[in-house]
Amino acid sequence: MSADADYNEIEIGRFDEAEYEIANRRFEAFLRREREEQELLEREFAEELERLLKIIRRNRTDPAADPPGWPDL
């Protein structure tokens, strides 16, 4: 056995099947939480964007809105 193999075994160690299964389940749970958080952020972004677009549309017909020549969004 080489010195590298000894070092890797000591530092990394080996999992048995149960430990691999636990690690995989933890990672799957992490990915599920990340996916849920991403979906929530996407919904919040879409709602905020819709609110902003409603304000812009409302201001297009509002005479007190930005003066003519200002860039439209």
The first five atom37 places (N, CA, C, CB, O) and aatype in JSON, in Angstrom:
{
  "aatype": [12, 15, 0, 3, 0, 3, 18, 2, 6, 9, 6, 9, 7, 1, 13, 3, 6, 0, 6, 18, 6, 9, 0, 2, 1, 1, 13, 6, 0, 13, 10, 1, 1, 6, 1, 6, 6, 5, 6, 10, 10, 6, 1, 6, 13, 0, 6, 6, 10, 6, 1, 10, 10, 11, 9, 9, 1, 1, 2, 1, 16, 3, 14, 0, 0, 3, 14, 14, 7, 17, 14, 3, 10],
  "atom_mask": [
    [1, 1, 1, 1, 1],
    [1, 1, 1, 1, 1],
    [1, 1, 1, 1, 1],
    [1, 1, 1, 1, 1],
    [1, 1, 1, 1, 1],
    [1, 1, 1, 1, 1],
    [1, 1, 1, 1, 1],
    [1, 1, 1, 1, 1],
    [1, 1, 1, 1, 1],
    [1, 1, 1, 1, 1],
    [1, 1, 1, 1, 1],
    [1, 1, 1, 1, 1],
    [1, 1, 1, 0, 1],
    [1, 1, 1, 1, 1],
    [1, 1, 1, 1, 1],
    [1, 1, 1, 1, 1],
    [1, 1, 1, 1, 1],
    [1, 1, 1, 1, 1],
    [1, 1, 1, 1, 1],
    [1, 1, 1, 1, 1],
    [1, 1, 1, 1, 1],
    [1, 1, 1, 1, 1],
    [1, 1, 1, 1, 1],
    [1, 1, 1, 1, 1],
    [1, 1, 1, 1, 1],
    [1, 1, 1, 1, 1],
    [1, 1, 1, 1, 1],
    [1, 1, 1, 1, 1],
    [1, 1, 1, 1, 1],
    [1, 1, 1, 1, 1],
    [1, 1, 1, 1, 1],
    [1, 1, 1, 1, 1],
    [1, 1, 1, 1, 1],
    [1, 1, 1, 1, 1],
    [1, 1, 1, 1, 1],
    [1, 1, 1, 1, 1],
    [1, 1, 1, 1, 1],
    [1, 1, 1, 1, 1],
    [1, 1, 1, 1, 1],
    [1, 1, 1, 1, 1],
    [1, 1, 1, 1, 1],
    [1, 1, 1, 1, 1],
    [1, 1, 1, 1, 1],
    [1, 1, 1, 1, 1],
    [1, 1, 1, 1, 1],
    [1, 1, 1, 1, 1],
    [1, 1, 1, 1, 1],
    [1, 1, 1, 1, 1],
    [1, 1, 1, 1, 1],
    [1, 1, 1, 1, 1],
    [1, 1, 1, 1, 1],
    [1, 1, 1, 1, 1],
    [1, 1, 1, 1, 1],
    [1, 1, 1, 1, 1],
    [1, 1, 1, 1, 1],
    [1, 1, 1, 1, 1],
    [1, 1, 1, 1, 1],
    [1, 1, 1, 1, 1],
    [1, 1, 1, 1, 1],
    [1, 1, 1, 1, 1],
    [1, 1, 1, 1, 1],
    [1, 1, 1, 1, 1],
    [1, 1, 1, 1, 1],
    [1, 1, 1, 1, 1],
    [1, 1, 1, 1, 1],
    [1, 1, 1, 1, 1],
    [1, 1, 1, 1, 1],
    [1, 1, 1, 1, 1],
    [1, 1, 1, 0, 1],
    [1, 1, 1, 1, 1],
    [1, 1, 1, 1, 1],
    [1, 1, 1, 1, 1],
    [1, 1, 1, 1, 1]
  ],
  "atom_positions": [
    [[0.83, -1.18, 0.0], [0.0, 0.0, 0.0], [0.88, 1.24, 0.0], [-0.95, 0.0, 1.21], [1.85, 1.31, 0.75]],
    [[0.54, 2.21, -0.83], [1.36, 3.41, -0.91], [0.96, 4.39, 0.19], [1.23, 4.08, -2.3], [-0.07, 4.24, 0.85]],
    [[1.8, 5.39, 0.36], [1.52, 6.42, 1.37], [0.26, 7.19, 1.01], [2.72, 7.39, 1.49], [-0.5, 7.58, 1.9]],
    [[0.02, 7.43, -0.3], [-1.19, 8.14, -0.73], [-2.44, 7.37, -0.36], [-1.16, 8.39, -2.23], [-3.41, 7.96, 0.12]],
    [[-2.44, 6.08, -0.57], [-3.61, 5.26, -0.27], [-3.9, 5.31, 1.23], [-3.39, 3.79, -0.72], [-5.06, 5.44, 1.63]],
    [[-2.86, 5.23, 2.06], [-3.06, 5.31, 3.51], [-3.64, 6.66, 3.9], [-1.73, 5.07, 4.26], [-4.57, 6.74, 4.7]],
    [[-3.1, 7.71, 3.33], [-3.57, 9.07, 3.64], [-5.02, 9.24, 3.23], [-2.69, 10.13, 2.94], [-5.82, 9.77, 4.0]],
    [[-5.38, 8.79, 2.03], [-6.76, 8.92, 1.56], [-7.72, 8.13, 2.43], [-6.86, 8.46, 0.11], [-8.81, 8.62, 2.74]],
    [[-7.35, 6.94, 2.82], [-8.22, 6.13, 3.67], [-8.45, 6.81, 5.01], [-7.63, 4.73, 3.87], [-9.56, 6.81, 5.53]],
    [[-7.4, 7.37, 5.56], [-7.51, 8.02, 6.86], [-8.36, 9.29, 6.75], [-6.11, 8.36, 7.42], [-9.23, 9.52, 7.58]],
    [[-8.12, 10.1, 5.74], [-8.82, 11.37, 5.59], [-10.26, 11.19, 5.14], [-8.08, 12.25, 4.6], [-11.17, 11.84, 5.66]],
    [[-10.47, 10.31, 4.18], [-11.78, 10.18, 3.58], [-12.6, 9.1, 4.29], [-11.66, 9.86, 2.1], [-13.79, 9.28, 4.56]],
    [[-11.96, 8.01, 4.59], [-12.69, 6.9, 5.19], [-13.6, 6.25, 4.18], [0.0, 0.0, 0.0], [-13.62, 6.63, 3.01]],
    [[-14.36, 5.27, 4.61], [-15.3, 4.58, 3.72], [-16.64, 4.5, 4.42], [-14.78, 3.15, 3.35], [-16.73, 4.29, 5.63]],
    [[-17.69, 4.66, 3.62], [-19.05, 4.51, 4.14], [-19.49, 3.08, 3.91], [-20.03, 5.52, 3.46], [-19.09, 2.43, 2.94]],
    [[-20.31, 2.59, 4.81], [-20.97, 1.33, 4.5], [-22.27, 1.67, 3.77], [-21.25, 0.47, 5.8], [-22.6, 2.84, 3.61]],
    [[-23.01, 0.68, 3.34], [-24.21, 0.91, 2.53], [-25.22, 1.79, 3.26], [-24.87, -0.43, 2.16], [-25.84, 2.66, 2.64]],
    [[-25.4, 1.57, 4.54], [-26.37, 2.36, 5.31], [-25.96, 3.83, 5.36], [-26.51, 1.8, 6.75], [-26.8, 4.72, 5.24]],
    [[-24.67, 4.08, 5.53], [-24.19, 5.46, 5.57], [-24.37, 6.15, 4.22], [-22.72, 5.5, 5.99], [-24.73, 7.32, 4.16]],
    [[-24.12, 5.41, 3.12], [-24.36, 5.97, 1.79], [-25.84, 6.3, 1.61], [-23.89, 4.99, 0.7], [-26.18, 7.35, 1.07]],
    [[-26.7, 5.41, 2.06], [-28.15, 5.62, 1.94], [-28.57, 6.87, 2.72], [-28.92, 4.38, 2.44], [-29.37, 7.67, 2.23]],
    [[-28.07, 7.02, 3.92], [-28.39, 8.2, 4.74], [-27.89, 9.47, 4.06], [-27.76, 8.07, 6.16], [-28.61, 10.46, 3.98]],
    [[-26.65, 9.44, 3.56], [-26.1, 10.61, 2.88], [-26.92, 10.95, 1.64], [-24.63, 10.36, 2.49], [-27.17, 12.13, 1.38]],
    [[-27.32, 9.95, 0.88], [-28.14, 10.19, -0.31], [-29.49, 10.78, 0.05], [-28.35, 8.89, -1.09], [-29.96, 11.7, -0.62]],
    [[-30.12, 10.28, 1.1], [-31.42, 10.81, 1.52], [-31.3, 12.26, 2.01], [-32.03, 9.93, 2.63], [-32.16, 13.1, 1.74]],
    [[-30.23, 12.55, 2.72], [-30.01, 13.93, 3.16], [-29.84, 14.86, 1.95], [-28.77, 14.01, 4.08], [-30.39, 15.96, 1.92]],
    [[-29.07, 14.4, 0.97], [-28.85, 15.21, -0.22], [-30.15, 15.4, -1.0], [-27.78, 14.58, -1.11], [-30.42, 16.49, -1.49]],
    [[-30.95, 14.35, -1.12], [-32.24, 14.45, -1.79], [-33.15, 15.45, -1.06], [-32.93, 13.07, -1.88], [-33.84, 16.24, -1.71]],
    [[-33.15, 15.41, 0.26], [-33.95, 16.36, 1.05], [-33.45, 17.79, 0.82], [-33.9, 16.01, 2.56], [-34.25, 18.72, 0.69]],
    [[-32.14, 17.95, 0.77], [-31.57, 19.26, 0.5], [-32.01, 19.77, -0.87], [-30.03, 19.2, 0.58], [-32.42, 20.92, -1.01]],
    [[-31.93, 18.9, -1.89], [-32.34, 19.3, -3.24], [-33.82, 19.64, -3.29], [-32.02, 18.19, -4.24], [-34.21, 20.57, -3.99]],
    [[-34.65, 18.9, -2.57], [-36.09, 19.17, -2.53], [-36.35, 20.55, -1.91], [-36.82, 18.06, -1.73], [-37.17, 21.31, -2.42]],
    [[-35.67, 20.85, -0.81], [-35.83, 22.18, -0.17], [-35.36, 23.29, -1.1], [-35.05, 22.24, 1.16], [-35.99, 24.34, -1.18]],
    [[-34.24, 23.07, -1.79], [-33.74, 24.06, -2.74], [-34.73, 24.3, -3.86], [-32.39, 23.61, -3.31], [-34.97, 25.44, -4.25]],
    [[-35.32, 23.23, -4.4], [-36.3, 23.32, -5.47], [-37.53, 24.1, -5.0], [-36.7, 21.93, -5.95], [-38.03, 24.96, -5.72]],
    [[-38.01, 23.8, -3.79], [-39.18, 24.49, -3.24], [-38.88, 25.98, -3.05], [-39.6, 23.86, -1.9], [-39.72, 26.83, -3.36]],
    [[-37.69, 26.28, -2.55], [-37.31, 27.67, -2.36], [-37.22, 28.4, -3.7], [-35.96, 27.77, -1.61], [-37.65, 29.54, -3.82]],
    [[-36.66, 27.73, -4.7], [-36.55, 28.33, -6.04], [-37.93, 28.61, -6.61], [-35.77, 27.41, -6.98], [-38.16, 29.68, -7.18]],
    [[-38.86, 27.66, -6.46], [-40.22, 27.85, -6.95], [-40.9, 29.02, -6.25], [-41.04, 26.57, -6.76], [-41.61, 29.8, -6.88]],
    [[-40.69, 29.13, -4.94], [-41.26, 30.25, -4.18], [-40.71, 31.58, -4.68], [-40.98, 30.08, -2.68], [-41.47, 32.53, -4.88]],
    [[-39.42, 31.65, -4.88], [-38.81, 32.88, -5.38], [-39.32, 33.23, -6.77], [-37.29, 32.75, -5.41], [-39.55, 34.4, -7.07]],
    [[-39.51, 32.22, -7.61], [-40.03, 32.47, -8.96], [-41.46, 33.01, -8.89], [-39.99, 31.18, -9.79], [-41.8, 33.94, -9.63]],
    [[-42.3, 32.45, -8.01], [-43.68, 32.94, -7.87], [-43.69, 34.38, -7.35], [-44.49, 32.04, -6.92], [-44.43, 35.22, -7.85]],
    [[-42.86, 34.65, -6.32], [-42.8, 36.01, -5.77], [-42.33, 37.01, -6.83], [-41.86, 36.05, -4.55], [-42.85, 38.12, -6.92]],
    [[-41.34, 36.61, -7.63], [-40.84, 37.48, -8.69], [-41.94, 37.77, -9.7], [-39.62, 36.85, -9.38], [-42.12, 38.91, -10.12]],
    [[-42.67, 36.73, -10.11], [-43.74, 36.9, -11.09], [-44.83, 37.83, -10.55], [-44.34, 35.53, -11.47], [-45.35, 38.67, -11.28]],
    [[-45.17, 37.69, -9.27], [-46.18, 38.56, -8.66], [-45.7, 40.01, -8.61], [-46.53, 38.07, -7.24], [-46.46, 40.93, -8.94]],
    [[-44.47, 40.2, -8.22], [-43.91, 41.55, -8.15], [-43.84, 42.18, -9.53], [-42.52, 41.53, -7.5], [-44.15, 43.36, -9.7]],
    [[-43.43, 41.41, -10.51], [-43.35, 41.91, -11.88], [-44.74, 42.33, -12.37], [-42.75, 40.84, -12.81], [-44.9, 43.37, -13.0]],
    [[-45.74, 41.51, -12.08], [-47.1, 41.84, -12.49], [-47.58, 43.13, -11.82], [-48.06, 40.68, -12.15], [-48.22, 43.96, -12.47]],
    [[-47.27, 43.3, -10.53], [-47.65, 44.55, -9.84], [-46.97, 45.76, -10.49], [-47.26, 44.49, -8.34], [-47.61, 46.79, -10.7]],
    [[-45.7, 45.62, -10.82], [-44.98, 46.73, -11.44], [-45.55, 47.05, -12.82], [-43.49, 46.4, -11.55], [-45.7, 48.22, -13.17]],
    [[-45.86, 46.02, -13.58], [-46.43, 46.25, -14.91], [-47.8, 46.92, -14.82], [-46.54, 44.93, -15.67], [-48.13, 47.75, -15.67]],
    [[-48.6, 46.57, -13.81], [-49.89, 47.23, -13.62], [-49.7, 48.71, -13.33], [-50.68, 46.56, -12.48], [-50.45, 49.55, -13.84]],
    [[-48.71, 49.03, -12.51], [-48.42, 50.45, -12.2], [-48.02, 51.18, -13.47], [-47.3, 50.56, -11.13], [-48.49, 52.3, -13.72]],
    [[-47.15, 50.57, -14.27], [-46.7, 51.21, -15.51], [-47.88, 51.42, -16.45], [-45.62, 50.35, -16.2], [-48.03, 52.5, -17.03]],
    [[-48.73, 50.4, -16.6], [-49.89, 50.53, -17.5], [-50.85, 51.61, -17.01], [-50.63, 49.18, -17.61], [-51.38, 52.38, -17.81]],
    [[-51.06, 51.66, -15.7], [-51.95, 52.67, -15.13], [-51.4, 54.07, -15.38], [-52.15, 52.42, -13.63], [-52.15, 55.0, -15.68]],
    [[-50.09, 54.21, -15.24], [-49.47, 55.53, -15.42], [-49.47, 55.98, -16.88], [-48.04, 55.49, -14.9], [-49.34, 57.18, -17.15]],
    [[-49.61, 55.08, -17.81], [-49.66, 55.47, -19.22], [-50.91, 56.29, -19.52], [-49.62, 54.22, -20.13], [-50.89, 57.15, -20.41]],
    [[-51.98, 56.03, -18.79], [-53.22, 56.76, -19.02], [-53.42, 57.87, -17.99], [-54.41, 55.81, -18.98], [-54.4, 58.62, -18.06]],
    [[-52.51, 57.98, -17.06], [-52.61, 59.0, -16.01], [-51.94, 60.28, -16.49], [-51.95, 58.51, -14.68], [-50.75, 60.27, -16.81]],
    [[-52.7, 61.4, -16.56], [-52.1, 62.65, -17.03], [-51.01, 63.18, -16.09], [-53.18, 63.7, -17.18], [-50.16, 63.97, -16.51]],
    [[-51.02, 62.76, -14.83], [-50.0, 63.21, -13.89], [-48.77, 62.31, -13.91], [-50.57, 63.27, -12.48], [-47.86, 62.5, -13.11]],
    [[-48.73, 61.34, -14.81], [-47.6, 60.42, -14.9], [-46.4, 61.14, -15.48], [-47.96, 59.19, -15.76], [-46.41, 62.36, -15.66]],
    [[-45.37, 60.4, -15.77], [-44.14, 60.97, -16.33], [-44.44, 61.8, -17.56], [-43.13, 59.87, -16.68], [-45.35, 61.47, -18.33]],
    [[-43.69, 62.88, -17.76], [-43.91, 63.74, -18.93], [-43.64, 63.0, -20.24], [-43.03, 64.98, -18.85], [-42.92, 62.01, -20.25]],
    [[-44.21, 63.49, -21.33], [-43.96, 62.84, -22.62], [-42.48, 62.82, -22.96], [-44.74, 63.55, -23.72], [-41.73, 63.73, -22.6]],
    [[-42.09, 61.8, -23.64], [-40.67, 61.67, -24.03], [-39.87, 60.84, -23.04], [0.0, 0.0, 0.0], [-38.75, 60.42, -23.36]],
    [[-40.41, 60.59, -21.85], [-39.7, 59.74, -20.9], [-39.8, 58.31, -21.39], [-40.29, 59.88, -19.45], [-40.83, 57.93, -21.95]],
    [[-38.76, 57.53, -21.2], [-38.79, 56.16, -21.74], [-39.86, 55.31, -21.08], [-37.43, 55.5, -21.55], [-40.07, 55.36, -19.87]],
    [[-40.55, 54.54, -21.91], [-41.54, 53.59, -21.43], [-40.85, 52.29, -21.1], [-42.66, 53.37, -22.48], [-39.88, 51.89, -21.75]],
    [[-41.36, 51.64, -20.08], [-40.8, 50.31, -19.74], [-41.64, 49.25, -20.35], [-40.71, 50.1, -18.21], [-41.36, 48.06, -20.19]]
  ]
}
